[in-house]
Amino acid sequence: MTAPIPRIEPLQVLRGLAAILIMSKHALYEVDLISPIDFNYGNYKNYTVGIDIFFVLSGFIMIYISRGVSGLPAAKEFIMRRILRIVPTYWFYTLLMAAVALLVPQVLGSSAFDIVGFMKSLFFIPYVNSAGDMQPILANGWSLNYEMYFYLVFALFLILPAKYSLIAMSIYFIGSVVTGFWGIGGIAESFYGRWIVLEFLAGAIIGFLYLKNIRLPSYFFYIGLAFIALSVLALFFTNTLESYGLSYSKPLVGFIAVALMVLPQKAEFVEMPRWSVLIGDSSYTLYLAHPFAIGAITQGILMLNWQDAVHPWVIFTVIFAVSIIGSYVAYKIIEKPLLSFTKGLVYKR
């Protein structure tokens, strides 16, 4: 096993912010269902920009952790590391969701249990569920279907000499979108042929610039912080991005945010507030586990018939706090031990 690669704290914090935005979107949606929110400013559907940030980040990280190496051994090491990082925690929460679907199916809707969908969910195979949505049993795991696809494609092109791999990967992803995944149709076209895959490629290009030491002046980092802050405020104060002609702005926000957190000179050495880094550390668990916190709290309120007695913003605040604190606790007692166990098991062999 190769030595650990240094972590870039600003990107870790950005990862945490992305997870918070996605959690907030889902929380506001569920709260609005049981206790309508007076939401005169903003549109919580726009908070899905967190997914765009995640995908651009993922593309950068793939290039960053591979460090310009190539060949079959590098590809095998890369895919092994990614599987060990993603699969154990995802399987844990997928199994937990399956248990909920079996025991209390009435609270889940589109996540109702079926064995074929469950097996496809475990192995990151996209499918259309009984509700007509292309989502696994753990609904927000749809993005991980893309992640595993990215990893596989990246590993395949990593076999090529380093100077050709990014070019070949660019041709592949752009071609898959332009041609509708090479005209195959079906799930391939409707899922893997979507423009969203280009966000991964955009992040990979940022990673390529970083490794080539093509950097911006250091003050661009602070421009980046201001840009991210203003973007979050814009999410709150803009009712619909579409009404302002900005329906395609979210991928651009993701690209600029990641680029300005990593490309300025010495950005990788910036120390971020400890609490923000801790949220970033637990962001994967936050992303996977927050539906359980949201579901438990909203269902509890419905069972107690408190939806008219408790202000919706109070409900949201409770969900927000429980999700973040609970995710950090789950990160320490579930995700980290799972990772340590599986890594030890695999690398010992």
SEFI-509251 format. One record per residue (C-alpha): x, y, z. Coordinates in steps of 0.2 Angstrom, whole numbers, plus 5000, padded with zeros to 4 digits. Example, Ala and Ser with C-alpha at 12.3 -4.5 7.8 and 13.67 -1.06 7.14 Angstrom:
506249785039;506849955036;
***
This chain:
500050005000;500750174995;500950315007;499450435011;499250585000;499150755009;497450815012;496950995005;495951075019;495051195009;494351054998;493850955013;492851105020;492051135003;491550945003;490750975020;489751125013;489151024998;488450895010;487651025021;486751105005;486150935000;485550885017;484651055019;483751035002;483050865008;482650925025;481751075019;480750975007;480150845020;479750985033;478751075019;477750915017;477150905035;477151085039;477151205025;478651335026;478451515023;479851525011;479751705003;481651704999;482551574990;482151404983;482851254992;482851154976;484351254971;485351174985;485651034974;487251134968;488051024982;487950884970;488850984956;490251034969;490450844973;490650794955;491950924951;492850884967;492850704963;493650734946;494950834954;495350704968;495450564955;496950654946;497650714963;497750544971;498450464955;499850594955;500150574936;500650384937;500050264924;500050084920;499049924925;499749924943;499250104946;497550074939;497349924950;497950014966;496750164961;495250054959;495549964975;495750114985;494150194978;493150034982;493850025000;493450205002;491650204995;490850034997;490949985015;490050135022;488750135007;488349955010;488049985028;486750125025;486050025010;485749875022;485049995035;483850065022;483349895016;482949845034;481849995036;480949955020;480549785026;480049835043;479049995040;478850015021;477450135023;478650275027;479850255012;478850274996;480050244982;481250154993;480150004995;481049844996;481249724981;482649604980;483249644962;483349824965;484249794982;485549684973;485749824959;485949954973;487349854981;488349844965;487950024958;486949974944;485650104939;483850044937;482050124937;481250084954;479350054957;479050234958;479750274941;481350354948;483050304943;483650284961;484350144972;483550094988;484550224997;483850364985;485350484987;486550344982;486150384963;487650494964;488750354969;488250254954;489050394944;490550394956;490850214953;490650234934;491950374935;493150264945;493050124932;493250234917;494650334925;495550164930;495350104912;496150264905;497450264919;498250114910;498750224896;500350334897;500050484908;500150604893;498750524884;497550474898;496650644901;496450674882;495750494879;494550514894;494050684888;493550614871;492650474879;491550584891;491250724878;490850594865;489650494877;488650654880;488650714862;488150554855;486950504869;488150374875;488650314858;486850284853;486650134864;484950194871;484050134887;484950164904;486550194896;485950344887;484750414900;486050394914;487850384908;487450494893;486950644904;487850814903;488250794922;489650674918;490650824911;490750894929;491850754933;492950794918;492950974923;493650924940;494950814931;495550964921;495751064937;496850924944;497850914928;498251104930;498651084948;499950934945;500651044931;500951184943;499851304933;499251404947;498451574950;499051714961;498751674980;497451814982;496251714971;495951604986;495151744995;494151784980;493551604980;492951614998;491951774994;491251684978;490751534988;489951645002;489051754989;488451594980;487651524996;486851684999;486151684981;485351514984;484351594998;483951754990;483551694973;481851614971;482251514956;483851504946;482851484930;481951644932;483551734931;484151644916;485351544927;484751364925;486451304920;487451404933;487551264946;488951164936;489851334934;489751374952;490451194956;491851224944;492351394950;492251354968;493351204967;494651294955;494751444967;495051324982;496451234975;497351324960;497951484969;499751474975;499951394992;498051354994;498451184999;499351245015;497951355021;497351295038;495451305039;494451315056;494451155065;492551135066;492351155047;493751025043;492850905055;491150925046;492150895030;492850735037;491150665041;490350735025;490250555017;489250495032;488250655032;487750625014;487250445016;486450455034;485450615034;483950535027;483750435042;483850585054;482650675043;481450525042;481550485061;481150665066;479750705054;478950535057;479050565076;478250735074;476850655064;476550515076;476450645090;475350755080;476550905083;476650965065;475451115068;476151155086;478051165081;478651295069;479351225053;480951315055;481151245072;480951075065;482251115051;483451175065;483251015075;483550915059;485051015054;485950995071;485550815073;486150775056;487750865057;488150805075;487450635072;488450615056;490050655065;489750525079;489250395066;490850445056;491950405071;491050245077;490450165060;491350235045;493150245052;493050075060;492349995044;493650075033;495050015045;494349845046;494149825027;495849895023;496649785035;495749635029;496249675010;498049735012;498449595025;497949465011;
***
